[in-house]
Amino acid sequence: MLIARLIPLEATYPLRLLVLRPGGALADCHFESDLVDGGFHVGTFTGDACIAVGSFSPEAHP
């Protein structure tokens, strides 16, 4: 069974590193939008394994 739950920013780094920045450093996995007020991060888990992450941050639109 898959379960999605809120996770802290730092919990996104391992999967971001693996998928978005292979061969990089954890510092490469931090994005400016991570610190926008109202932003949050979600992890999808199967058992104890995090298999997906999503980061959401509000953005103003005209």
Distance bins in CASP14 RR format, pairs under 12 A and 6 or more apart:
PFRMAT RR
TARGET T0000
AUTHOR 0000-0000-0000
RMODE 2
METHOD distances of the structure
MODEL  1
1 44 0 0 0 0 0 1 0 0 0 0 0
1 45 0 0 0 0 1 0 0 0 0 0 0
1 46 1 0 0 1 0 0 0 0 0 0 0
1 47 0 0 0 0 1 0 0 0 0 0 0
2 42 0 0 0 0 0 1 0 0 0 0 0
2 43 0 0 0 0 1 0 0 0 0 0 0
2 44 1 0 1 0 0 0 0 0 0 0 0
2 45 1 0 0 1 0 0 0 0 0 0 0
2 46 1 0 1 0 0 0 0 0 0 0 0
2 47 0 0 0 0 1 0 0 0 0 0 0
2 49 0 0 0 0 0 1 0 0 0 0 0
2 50 0 0 0 0 0 1 0 0 0 0 0
2 51 1 0 0 1 0 0 0 0 0 0 0
2 52 0 0 0 0 1 0 0 0 0 0 0
3 42 0 0 0 0 0 1 0 0 0 0 0
3 43 0 0 0 0 1 0 0 0 0 0 0
3 44 1 0 0 1 0 0 0 0 0 0 0
3 45 1 0 1 0 0 0 0 0 0 0 0
3 46 1 0 0 1 0 0 0 0 0 0 0
3 47 1 0 0 1 0 0 0 0 0 0 0
3 48 0 0 0 0 0 1 0 0 0 0 0
3 49 0 0 0 0 0 1 0 0 0 0 0
3 50 0 0 0 0 0 1 0 0 0 0 0
3 51 0 0 0 0 0 1 0 0 0 0 0
3 52 0 0 0 0 0 1 0 0 0 0 0
4 40 0 0 0 0 0 1 0 0 0 0 0
4 41 0 0 0 0 0 1 0 0 0 0 0
4 42 1 0 1 0 0 0 0 0 0 0 0
4 43 1 0 1 0 0 0 0 0 0 0 0
4 44 1 0 1 0 0 0 0 0 0 0 0
4 45 1 0 0 1 0 0 0 0 0 0 0
4 46 0 0 0 0 0 1 0 0 0 0 0
4 50 0 0 0 0 0 1 0 0 0 0 0
4 51 0 0 0 0 0 1 0 0 0 0 0
4 52 0 0 0 0 1 0 0 0 0 0 0
4 53 0 0 0 0 1 0 0 0 0 0 0
4 54 0 0 0 0 1 0 0 0 0 0 0
5 11 0 0 0 0 0 1 0 0 0 0 0
5 40 0 0 0 0 0 1 0 0 0 0 0
5 41 0 0 0 0 0 1 0 0 0 0 0
5 42 1 0 0 1 0 0 0 0 0 0 0
5 43 1 0 0 1 0 0 0 0 0 0 0
5 44 0 0 0 0 1 0 0 0 0 0 0
5 45 1 0 0 1 0 0 0 0 0 0 0
5 47 0 0 0 0 0 1 0 0 0 0 0
5 50 0 0 0 0 1 0 0 0 0 0 0
5 52 0 0 0 0 0 1 0 0 0 0 0
5 53 0 0 0 0 0 1 0 0 0 0 0
5 54 0 0 0 0 0 1 0 0 0 0 0
6 12 0 0 0 0 0 1 0 0 0 0 0
6 39 0 0 0 0 0 1 0 0 0 0 0
6 40 1 0 0 1 0 0 0 0 0 0 0
6 41 1 0 0 1 0 0 0 0 0 0 0
6 42 1 0 0 1 0 0 0 0 0 0 0
6 43 1 0 0 1 0 0 0 0 0 0 0
6 44 0 0 0 0 0 1 0 0 0 0 0
6 45 0 0 0 0 0 1 0 0 0 0 0
6 53 0 0 0 0 0 1 0 0 0 0 0
6 54 0 0 0 0 0 1 0 0 0 0 0
6 55 0 0 0 0 0 1 0 0 0 0 0
6 56 0 0 0 0 0 1 0 0 0 0 0
7 13 0 0 0 0 0 1 0 0 0 0 0
7 14 0 0 0 0 0 1 0 0 0 0 0
7 15 0 0 0 0 0 1 0 0 0 0 0
7 16 0 0 0 0 0 1 0 0 0 0 0
7 40 0 0 0 0 1 0 0 0 0 0 0
7 41 1 0 1 0 0 0 0 0 0 0 0
7 42 1 0 0 1 0 0 0 0 0 0 0
7 43 1 0 1 0 0 0 0 0 0 0 0
7 44 0 0 0 0 1 0 0 0 0 0 0
7 45 0 0 0 0 1 0 0 0 0 0 0
7 50 1 0 0 1 0 0 0 0 0 0 0
7 52 0 0 0 0 0 1 0 0 0 0 0
7 53 1 0 0 1 0 0 0 0 0 0 0
7 54 0 0 0 0 1 0 0 0 0 0 0
7 55 0 0 0 0 1 0 0 0 0 0 0
7 56 0 0 0 0 0 1 0 0 0 0 0
8 34 0 0 0 0 0 1 0 0 0 0 0
8 39 0 0 0 0 0 1 0 0 0 0 0
8 40 0 0 0 0 1 0 0 0 0 0 0
8 41 1 0 0 1 0 0 0 0 0 0 0
8 42 0 0 0 0 0 1 0 0 0 0 0
8 43 0 0 0 0 0 1 0 0 0 0 0
8 50 0 0 0 0 0 1 0 0 0 0 0
8 53 0 0 0 0 0 1 0 0 0 0 0
8 55 0 0 0 0 0 1 0 0 0 0 0
9 16 0 0 0 0 0 1 0 0 0 0 0
9 26 0 0 0 0 0 1 0 0 0 0 0
9 29 0 0 0 0 1 0 0 0 0 0 0
9 30 0 0 0 0 1 0 0 0 0 0 0
9 31 0 0 0 0 1 0 0 0 0 0 0
9 33 0 0 0 0 0 1 0 0 0 0 0
9 34 1 0 1 0 0 0 0 0 0 0 0
9 35 0 0 0 0 1 0 0 0 0 0 0
9 36 0 0 0 0 0 1 0 0 0 0 0
9 39 0 0 0 0 1 0 0 0 0 0 0
9 40 0 0 0 0 1 0 0 0 0 0 0
9 41 1 0 1 0 0 0 0 0 0 0 0
9 42 0 0 0 0 0 1 0 0 0 0 0
9 43 0 0 0 0 0 1 0 0 0 0 0
9 53 0 0 0 0 1 0 0 0 0 0 0
9 54 0 0 0 0 0 1 0 0 0 0 0
9 55 1 0 0 1 0 0 0 0 0 0 0
9 56 0 0 0 0 0 1 0 0 0 0 0
9 57 0 0 0 0 0 1 0 0 0 0 0
10 16 0 0 0 0 0 1 0 0 0 0 0
10 17 0 0 0 0 0 1 0 0 0 0 0
10 26 0 0 0 0 1 0 0 0 0 0 0
10 27 0 0 0 0 0 1 0 0 0 0 0
10 29 0 0 0 0 1 0 0 0 0 0 0
10 30 0 0 0 0 1 0 0 0 0 0 0
10 34 0 0 0 0 1 0 0 0 0 0 0
10 41 0 0 0 0 1 0 0 0 0 0 0
10 50 0 0 0 0 0 1 0 0 0 0 0
10 53 0 0 0 0 0 1 0 0 0 0 0
10 55 0 0 0 0 0 1 0 0 0 0 0
11 17 0 0 0 0 0 1 0 0 0 0 0
11 26 0 0 0 0 0 1 0 0 0 0 0
11 29 0 0 0 0 0 1 0 0 0 0 0
11 34 0 0 0 0 0 1 0 0 0 0 0
11 40 0 0 0 0 0 1 0 0 0 0 0
11 41 1 0 0 1 0 0 0 0 0 0 0
11 42 0 0 0 0 0 1 0 0 0 0 0
11 43 1 0 0 1 0 0 0 0 0 0 0
11 44 0 0 0 0 0 1 0 0 0 0 0
11 45 0 0 0 0 0 1 0 0 0 0 0
11 50 1 0 0 1 0 0 0 0 0 0 0
11 52 0 0 0 0 0 1 0 0 0 0 0
11 53 1 0 0 1 0 0 0 0 0 0 0
11 54 0 0 0 0 0 1 0 0 0 0 0
11 55 0 0 0 0 0 1 0 0 0 0 0
12 18 0 0 0 0 0 1 0 0 0 0 0
12 19 0 0 0 0 0 1 0 0 0 0 0
12 20 0 0 0 0 1 0 0 0 0 0 0
12 21 0 0 0 0 0 1 0 0 0 0 0
12 26 0 0 0 0 0 1 0 0 0 0 0
12 29 1 0 0 1 0 0 0 0 0 0 0
12 30 0 0 0 0 1 0 0 0 0 0 0
12 31 0 0 0 0 1 0 0 0 0 0 0
12 33 0 0 0 0 0 1 0 0 0 0 0
12 34 0 0 0 0 1 0 0 0 0 0 0
12 39 0 0 0 0 0 1 0 0 0 0 0
12 40 0 0 0 0 0 1 0 0 0 0 0
12 41 1 0 1 0 0 0 0 0 0 0 0
12 42 0 0 0 0 1 0 0 0 0 0 0
12 43 1 0 0 1 0 0 0 0 0 0 0
12 44 0 0 0 0 0 1 0 0 0 0 0
12 50 0 0 0 0 1 0 0 0 0 0 0
12 52 0 0 0 0 0 1 0 0 0 0 0
12 53 1 0 1 0 0 0 0 0 0 0 0
12 54 1 0 0 1 0 0 0 0 0 0 0
12 55 1 0 0 1 0 0 0 0 0 0 0
12 56 0 0 0 0 0 1 0 0 0 0 0
13 19 0 0 0 0 0 1 0 0 0 0 0
13 20 0 0 0 0 0 1 0 0 0 0 0
13 21 0 0 0 0 1 0 0 0 0 0 0
13 24 0 0 0 0 0 1 0 0 0 0 0
13 25 0 0 0 0 1 0 0 0 0 0 0
13 26 1 0 1 0 0 0 0 0 0 0 0
13 27 0 0 0 0 1 0 0 0 0 0 0
13 28 0 0 0 0 1 0 0 0 0 0 0
13 29 1 0 1 0 0 0 0 0 0 0 0
13 30 1 0 0 1 0 0 0 0 0 0 0
13 31 0 0 0 0 0 1 0 0 0 0 0
13 34 0 0 0 0 1 0 0 0 0 0 0
13 41 0 0 0 0 0 1 0 0 0 0 0
13 50 0 0 0 0 0 1 0 0 0 0 0
13 53 0 0 0 0 1 0 0 0 0 0 0
13 55 0 0 0 0 0 1 0 0 0 0 0
14 20 0 0 0 0 0 1 0 0 0 0 0
14 21 0 0 0 0 0 1 0 0 0 0 0
14 22 0 0 0 0 0 1 0 0 0 0 0
14 26 0 0 0 0 1 0 0 0 0 0 0
14 29 0 0 0 0 1 0 0 0 0 0 0
14 43 0 0 0 0 0 1 0 0 0 0 0
14 49 0 0 0 0 0 1 0 0 0 0 0
14 50 1 0 0 1 0 0 0 0 0 0 0
14 51 0 0 0 0 0 1 0 0 0 0 0
14 53 0 0 0 0 1 0 0 0 0 0 0
15 21 0 0 0 0 0 1 0 0 0 0 0
15 22 0 0 0 0 0 1 0 0 0 0 0
15 26 0 0 0 0 0 1 0 0 0 0 0
15 29 0 0 0 0 1 0 0 0 0 0 0
15 41 0 0 0 0 0 1 0 0 0 0 0
15 42 0 0 0 0 0 1 0 0 0 0 0
15 43 0 0 0 0 1 0 0 0 0 0 0
15 44 0 0 0 0 1 0 0 0 0 0 0
15 45 0 0 0 0 0 1 0 0 0 0 0
15 49 0 0 0 0 0 1 0 0 0 0 0
15 50 1 0 0 1 0 0 0 0 0 0 0
15 51 1 0 0 1 0 0 0 0 0 0 0
15 52 1 0 0 1 0 0 0 0 0 0 0
15 53 1 0 1 0 0 0 0 0 0 0 0
15 54 0 0 0 0 1 0 0 0 0 0 0
15 55 0 0 0 0 0 1 0 0 0 0 0
16 22 0 0 0 0 0 1 0 0 0 0 0
16 23 0 0 0 0 0 1 0 0 0 0 0
16 24 0 0 0 0 0 1 0 0 0 0 0
16 25 0 0 0 0 0 1 0 0 0 0 0
16 26 0 0 0 0 1 0 0 0 0 0 0
16 27 0 0 0 0 0 1 0 0 0 0 0
16 28 0 0 0 0 1 0 0 0 0 0 0
16 29 1 1 0 0 0 0 0 0 0 0 0
16 30 0 0 0 0 1 0 0 0 0 0 0
16 31 0 0 0 0 1 0 0 0 0 0 0
16 34 0 0 0 0 0 1 0 0 0 0 0
16 41 0 0 0 0 0 1 0 0 0 0 0
16 43 0 0 0 0 0 1 0 0 0 0 0
16 50 0 0 0 0 0 1 0 0 0 0 0
16 52 0 0 0 0 0 1 0 0 0 0 0
16 53 1 0 0 1 0 0 0 0 0 0 0
16 54 0 0 0 0 1 0 0 0 0 0 0
16 55 0 0 0 0 1 0 0 0 0 0 0
17 23 1 0 0 1 0 0 0 0 0 0 0
17 24 1 0 0 1 0 0 0 0 0 0 0
17 25 1 0 0 1 0 0 0 0 0 0 0
17 26 1 0 0 1 0 0 0 0 0 0 0
17 27 0 0 0 0 1 0 0 0 0 0 0
17 28 1 0 0 1 0 0 0 0 0 0 0
17 29 1 0 1 0 0 0 0 0 0 0 0
17 30 0 0 0 0 0 1 0 0 0 0 0
17 53 0 0 0 0 0 1 0 0 0 0 0
18 24 0 0 0 0 0 1 0 0 0 0 0
18 26 0 0 0 0 0 1 0 0 0 0 0
18 28 0 0 0 0 0 1 0 0 0 0 0
18 29 0 0 0 0 1 0 0 0 0 0 0
18 50 0 0 0 0 0 1 0 0 0 0 0
18 51 0 0 0 0 0 1 0 0 0 0 0
18 52 0 0 0 0 0 1 0 0 0 0 0
18 53 0 0 0 0 0 1 0 0 0 0 0
19 29 0 0 0 0 1 0 0 0 0 0 0
19 50 0 0 0 0 0 1 0 0 0 0 0
19 51 0 0 0 0 0 1 0 0 0 0 0
19 52 0 0 0 0 1 0 0 0 0 0 0
19 53 0 0 0 0 1 0 0 0 0 0 0
19 54 0 0 0 0 0 1 0 0 0 0 0
20 26 0 0 0 0 0 1 0 0 0 0 0
20 28 0 0 0 0 1 0 0 0 0 0 0
20 29 1 0 0 1 0 0 0 0 0 0 0
20 30 0 0 0 0 0 1 0 0 0 0 0
20 31 0 0 0 0 1 0 0 0 0 0 0
20 53 0 0 0 0 0 1 0 0 0 0 0
20 54 0 0 0 0 0 1 0 0 0 0 0
20 55 0 0 0 0 0 1 0 0 0 0 0
21 27 0 0 0 0 1 0 0 0 0 0 0
21 28 1 0 1 0 0 0 0 0 0 0 0
21 29 1 0 1 0 0 0 0 0 0 0 0
21 30 0 0 0 0 0 1 0 0 0 0 0
21 31 0 0 0 0 0 1 0 0 0 0 0
22 28 0 0 0 0 0 1 0 0 0 0 0
22 29 0 0 0 0 0 1 0 0 0 0 0
23 29 0 0 0 0 0 1 0 0 0 0 0
29 41 0 0 0 0 0 1 0 0 0 0 0
29 53 0 0 0 0 0 1 0 0 0 0 0
29 55 0 0 0 0 0 1 0 0 0 0 0
30 41 0 0 0 0 0 1 0 0 0 0 0
30 55 0 0 0 0 0 1 0 0 0 0 0
31 39 0 0 0 0 0 1 0 0 0 0 0
31 41 0 0 0 0 0 1 0 0 0 0 0
31 54 0 0 0 0 0 1 0 0 0 0 0
31 55 1 0 0 1 0 0 0 0 0 0 0
31 57 0 0 0 0 1 0 0 0 0 0 0
32 55 0 0 0 0 0 1 0 0 0 0 0
32 57 0 0 0 0 1 0 0 0 0 0 0
32 59 0 0 0 0 0 1 0 0 0 0 0
33 39 0 0 0 0 1 0 0 0 0 0 0
33 40 0 0 0 0 0 1 0 0 0 0 0
33 41 0 0 0 0 0 1 0 0 0 0 0
33 54 0 0 0 0 0 1 0 0 0 0 0
33 55 1 0 0 1 0 0 0 0 0 0 0
33 56 0 0 0 0 1 0 0 0 0 0 0
33 57 1 0 1 0 0 0 0 0 0 0 0
33 58 0 0 0 0 1 0 0 0 0 0 0
33 59 0 0 0 0 1 0 0 0 0 0 0
34 40 0 0 0 0 0 1 0 0 0 0 0
34 41 1 0 0 1 0 0 0 0 0 0 0
34 53 0 0 0 0 0 1 0 0 0 0 0
34 54 0 0 0 0 0 1 0 0 0 0 0
34 55 1 0 0 1 0 0 0 0 0 0 0
34 56 0 0 0 0 0 1 0 0 0 0 0
34 57 1 0 0 1 0 0 0 0 0 0 0
35 41 0 0 0 0 0 1 0 0 0 0 0
35 55 0 0 0 0 0 1 0 0 0 0 0
35 57 0 0 0 0 1 0 0 0 0 0 0
36 55 0 0 0 0 1 0 0 0 0 0 0
36 56 0 0 0 0 1 0 0 0 0 0 0
36 57 1 0 1 0 0 0 0 0 0 0 0
36 58 1 0 0 1 0 0 0 0 0 0 0
36 59 1 0 0 1 0 0 0 0 0 0 0
36 60 0 0 0 0 0 1 0 0 0 0 0
37 57 0 0 0 0 1 0 0 0 0 0 0
37 58 1 0 0 1 0 0 0 0 0 0 0
37 59 0 0 0 0 0 1 0 0 0 0 0
37 60 0 0 0 0 0 1 0 0 0 0 0
38 55 0 0 0 0 0 1 0 0 0 0 0
38 56 0 0 0 0 1 0 0 0 0 0 0
38 57 1 0 0 1 0 0 0 0 0 0 0
38 58 1 0 1 0 0 0 0 0 0 0 0
38 59 0 0 0 0 0 1 0 0 0 0 0
39 54 0 0 0 0 0 1 0 0 0 0 0
39 55 1 0 0 1 0 0 0 0 0 0 0
39 56 1 0 1 0 0 0 0 0 0 0 0
39 57 1 0 1 0 0 0 0 0 0 0 0
39 58 1 0 0 1 0 0 0 0 0 0 0
39 59 0 0 0 0 0 1 0 0 0 0 0
40 53 0 0 0 0 0 1 0 0 0 0 0
40 54 0 0 0 0 1 0 0 0 0 0 0
40 55 1 0 0 1 0 0 0 0 0 0 0
40 56 1 0 1 0 0 0 0 0 0 0 0
40 57 0 0 0 0 1 0 0 0 0 0 0
40 58 0 0 0 0 1 0 0 0 0 0 0
41 50 0 0 0 0 0 1 0 0 0 0 0
41 52 0 0 0 0 0 1 0 0 0 0 0
41 53 1 0 0 1 0 0 0 0 0 0 0
41 54 1 0 0 1 0 0 0 0 0 0 0
41 55 1 0 1 0 0 0 0 0 0 0 0
41 56 1 0 0 1 0 0 0 0 0 0 0
41 57 0 0 0 0 1 0 0 0 0 0 0
42 50 0 0 0 0 0 1 0 0 0 0 0
42 52 0 0 0 0 1 0 0 0 0 0 0
42 53 1 0 0 1 0 0 0 0 0 0 0
42 54 1 0 1 0 0 0 0 0 0 0 0
42 55 1 0 0 1 0 0 0 0 0 0 0
42 56 1 0 0 1 0 0 0 0 0 0 0
43 49 0 0 0 0 0 1 0 0 0 0 0
43 50 1 0 1 0 0 0 0 0 0 0 0
43 51 0 0 0 0 1 0 0 0 0 0 0
43 52 1 0 0 1 0 0 0 0 0 0 0
43 53 1 0 1 0 0 0 0 0 0 0 0
43 54 1 0 0 1 0 0 0 0 0 0 0
43 55 0 0 0 0 1 0 0 0 0 0 0
43 56 0 0 0 0 0 1 0 0 0 0 0
44 50 1 0 0 1 0 0 0 0 0 0 0
44 51 1 0 1 0 0 0 0 0 0 0 0
44 52 1 0 1 0 0 0 0 0 0 0 0
44 53 1 0 0 1 0 0 0 0 0 0 0
44 54 0 0 0 0 1 0 0 0 0 0 0
45 51 1 0 0 1 0 0 0 0 0 0 0
45 52 0 0 0 0 1 0 0 0 0 0 0
45 53 0 0 0 0 0 1 0 0 0 0 0
46 52 0 0 0 0 1 0 0 0 0 0 0
END
